[in-house]
Amino acid sequence: MNKYKAKSAPCLYGHIHDSKLEAERCNELHLLLKANDISDLKIQEHYLLIPAQKFSTITENEQKVEYIADFVYFDNRTNQTVIEDTKGMRTKDYILKRKLLKNLYCNDNTIFVEKGNEKRKINQILKRVKYKETLLKNFTNKFGEVEGQRLYKMYEKNFPSKKRSKKSTTHHL
């Protein structure tokens, strides 16, 4: 288990993946492979982002920086090579490496695709919708249809859903 609580999991084809989500995606890709929708499926493909640096002085040498893609395949429908990553949690390191990868390797013939935990996102939205429906129902039951809807709108106006604000920060080297 890693720090984001993802447990290693095998897919049906014998590969050990970093998460259950990744193993499920591998199963899906193998079905697409059998259907000839994709070809040349590779797992845990390494991409060099920054080569190792060796210095002749006493300063410390630098190790290479790589991006390890979960899956790489050729999409026969779009005639493009797809570099795919299955992500549950985006870290700062991941985002930086993804940007470097896209800059160095992606073009009209090669694209990057990120598959996230869509089920979790859908469940979060459903919970918010159910909460709002329950709240409106409680207001209308207690205060009547018209007054309940007016109070619900007032509540929504004064206590809007939390939206994450993106901080705009610029880092200079």
C-alpha positions as CSV (number, residue, x, y, z in Angstrom):
1,M,0.0,0.0,0.0
2,N,1.3,3.4,-0.8
3,K,0.7,6.7,1.0
4,Y,-2.5,7.3,-1.0
5,K,-3.9,3.9,0.2
6,A,-3.7,2.3,-3.3
7,K,-2.9,-1.4,-3.0
8,S,-1.1,-3.4,-5.7
9,A,-3.4,-5.5,-7.7
10,P,-3.0,-8.1,-10.4
11,C,-4.9,-7.9,-13.7
12,L,-6.4,-11.0,-15.4
13,Y,-3.3,-11.2,-17.6
14,G,-0.8,-11.7,-14.8
15,H,0.6,-8.2,-14.5
16,I,1.0,-6.6,-11.0
17,H,-0.3,-3.0,-11.1
18,D,0.1,-0.2,-8.5
19,S,-3.7,0.0,-8.0
20,K,-6.9,-1.8,-8.6
21,L,-7.9,1.0,-10.9
22,E,-4.8,0.4,-13.0
23,A,-5.4,-3.4,-13.1
24,E,-9.0,-2.8,-14.2
25,R,-7.8,-0.5,-17.0
26,C,-5.3,-3.2,-18.1
27,N,-8.1,-5.7,-18.4
28,E,-10.1,-3.2,-20.5
29,L,-7.1,-2.5,-22.8
30,H,-6.6,-6.3,-23.3
31,L,-10.2,-6.5,-24.5
32,L,-9.6,-3.6,-26.9
33,L,-6.5,-5.5,-28.1
34,K,-8.5,-8.6,-28.8
35,A,-11.1,-6.6,-30.7
36,N,-8.3,-5.0,-32.8
37,D,-9.3,-1.5,-31.7
38,I,-5.7,-1.1,-30.4
39,S,-2.4,-2.8,-31.0
40,D,1.2,-2.9,-29.7
41,L,0.2,-2.6,-26.0
42,K,3.1,-1.9,-23.7
43,I,3.0,-1.8,-19.9
44,Q,5.2,0.4,-17.7
45,E,7.0,2.0,-20.6
46,H,9.9,4.3,-19.7
47,Y,10.4,7.8,-21.2
48,L,13.6,9.8,-20.6
49,L,12.7,13.3,-19.6
50,I,16.2,14.5,-18.4
51,P,19.4,12.5,-19.0
52,A,21.8,11.8,-16.2
53,Q,24.4,14.6,-15.7
54,K,28.0,13.9,-14.8
55,F,30.2,16.7,-13.7
56,S,34.0,16.7,-13.8
57,T,34.2,18.7,-10.6
58,I,33.5,17.7,-7.1
59,T,29.8,18.7,-7.4
60,E,27.2,15.9,-7.1
61,N,26.2,14.1,-10.3
62,E,22.5,14.1,-11.2
63,Q,20.5,11.0,-11.9
64,K,18.2,10.8,-14.9
65,V,14.6,11.7,-14.7
66,E,12.1,9.4,-16.3
67,Y,8.4,9.2,-16.7
68,I,6.9,5.7,-16.5
69,A,3.7,5.4,-18.4
70,D,1.2,2.9,-17.2
71,F,0.2,2.0,-20.8
72,V,1.3,2.8,-24.3
73,Y,-0.6,1.5,-27.3
74,F,-1.5,2.3,-30.9
75,D,-5.1,3.3,-31.4
76,N,-6.2,1.7,-34.7
77,R,-9.3,3.9,-34.8
78,T,-7.4,7.2,-34.6
79,N,-4.1,6.1,-36.0
80,Q,-2.3,7.6,-33.0
81,T,0.1,6.3,-30.4
82,V,-1.5,6.8,-26.9
83,I,0.6,7.3,-23.8
84,E,-1.9,6.6,-20.9
85,D,-1.7,7.0,-17.2
86,T,-4.2,5.9,-14.7
87,K,-4.3,8.3,-11.8
88,G,-6.3,8.4,-8.6
89,M,-4.2,11.2,-6.9
90,R,-2.2,13.8,-8.8
91,T,1.0,14.8,-7.1
92,K,3.2,17.9,-8.0
93,D,5.9,15.5,-9.2
94,Y,3.4,13.7,-11.5
95,I,2.1,17.0,-12.9
96,L,5.6,18.3,-13.7
97,K,6.7,15.0,-15.3
98,R,3.5,14.9,-17.3
99,K,4.1,18.4,-18.7
100,L,7.7,17.4,-19.6
101,L,6.5,14.2,-21.2
102,K,3.9,16.1,-23.3
103,N,6.5,18.7,-24.4
104,L,9.1,16.1,-25.4
105,Y,7.0,13.3,-26.9
106,C,3.5,14.4,-27.8
107,N,2.5,15.6,-31.3
108,D,-0.1,15.0,-33.9
109,N,0.8,11.3,-33.9
110,T,1.3,10.7,-30.2
111,I,-1.1,11.8,-27.5
112,F,-1.3,11.6,-23.7
113,V,-4.4,10.4,-22.0
114,E,-5.1,10.5,-18.2
115,K,-7.7,8.1,-16.9
116,G,-8.8,9.0,-13.4
117,N,-11.2,7.5,-11.0
118,E,-14.4,8.5,-12.8
119,K,-16.6,6.3,-10.5
120,R,-15.4,8.2,-7.4
121,K,-16.1,11.5,-9.1
122,I,-19.6,10.5,-10.1
123,N,-20.3,9.2,-6.6
124,Q,-19.2,12.5,-5.1
125,I,-21.5,14.4,-7.5
126,L,-24.4,12.1,-6.7
127,K,-23.9,12.6,-2.9
128,R,-24.0,16.4,-3.4
129,V,-27.2,16.1,-5.5
130,K,-28.9,13.8,-2.9
131,Y,-27.9,16.2,-0.1
132,K,-29.4,19.2,-2.0
133,E,-32.6,17.2,-2.8
134,T,-32.9,16.2,0.9
135,L,-32.3,19.7,2.1
136,L,-35.0,21.1,-0.3
137,K,-37.4,18.3,0.8
138,N,-36.9,19.1,4.5
139,F,-37.4,22.9,3.9
140,T,-40.7,22.3,1.9
141,N,-42.0,19.7,4.5
142,K,-41.4,22.1,7.3
143,F,-42.4,25.4,5.8
144,G,-44.6,24.5,2.8
145,E,-43.8,24.5,-0.9
146,V,-43.4,28.2,-1.7
147,E,-41.7,29.2,1.6
148,G,-39.5,26.1,1.5
149,Q,-38.2,26.8,-2.0
150,R,-37.6,30.5,-1.0
151,L,-35.6,29.4,2.1
152,Y,-33.7,26.8,0.1
153,K,-32.7,29.5,-2.5
154,M,-31.6,31.8,0.3
155,Y,-29.6,29.0,1.9
156,E,-27.9,28.3,-1.5
157,K,-27.1,31.9,-2.0
158,N,-25.6,32.3,1.5
159,F,-23.8,28.9,1.7
160,P,-22.7,28.1,-1.9
161,S,-21.1,24.8,-2.7
162,K,-17.4,24.8,-1.9
163,K,-15.3,25.3,-5.0
164,R,-11.6,24.8,-4.9
165,S,-9.8,28.0,-5.9
166,K,-6.6,27.5,-7.8
167,K,-3.8,29.5,-6.4
168,S,-1.8,31.3,-9.1
169,T,1.8,30.9,-8.2
170,T,4.8,31.4,-10.3
171,H,8.1,29.7,-9.4
172,H,11.3,31.2,-10.7
173,L,14.4,29.1,-11.0
